[in-house]
Amino acid sequence: MQFIFDPIKDELNVSKHGISLDQASVVFNHPNKITLTSVREGEDRLVDITLVEIHGVVLVLVYVIRGEDTVRPISLRRASRAERTLYANSTQVNKS
């Protein structure tokens, strides 16, 4: 998969969340992620949540798939408390 994003959007994401959209593949390719769907402005968006061990934080990637091999990251940020809880509960269920 290739990742394509607007450089201005990336600057805004870094300014707001401290993480570059260039790191989206770390979350997208993580084997233990959970994926949710979200419809916003008539567009089907995917939301991946995973613990990134190298950073020691749970990250959230919001993106859309364009065509067969293109991911357009919309946002990459640290997970909220509710998202961390959702991820923790999901991974505990999957370990059972």
C-alpha positions, 0 to 999 in steps of 0.5 A: 500500500502507498500512503498519500497525504497533503503536506499542509494537512501533515503540518497541521497534524504535527502541530495539533497532535505532534505526530506526522502522517508519514508514520501512518504505516506504523499503525496501518500495518500493525498486526494487533490493531483493531479497525472500526468504521466511521461515516463522515461527510458521506465518506466511509472512513476507517479507524485503526487503534493499536499500541505502538510498542516503540512509542509506548502509546496507543495511537489512532489512525483515521484514513480512507482507502483510495483505489486498490493500493492507496491509503489517504491518512486523515489524522494520526494521534494519541488515543483518547481514554475511551479509545484506549479502554476500547483497545484494551478490552478488545485485545483482552477478548482476543487473547481469551 
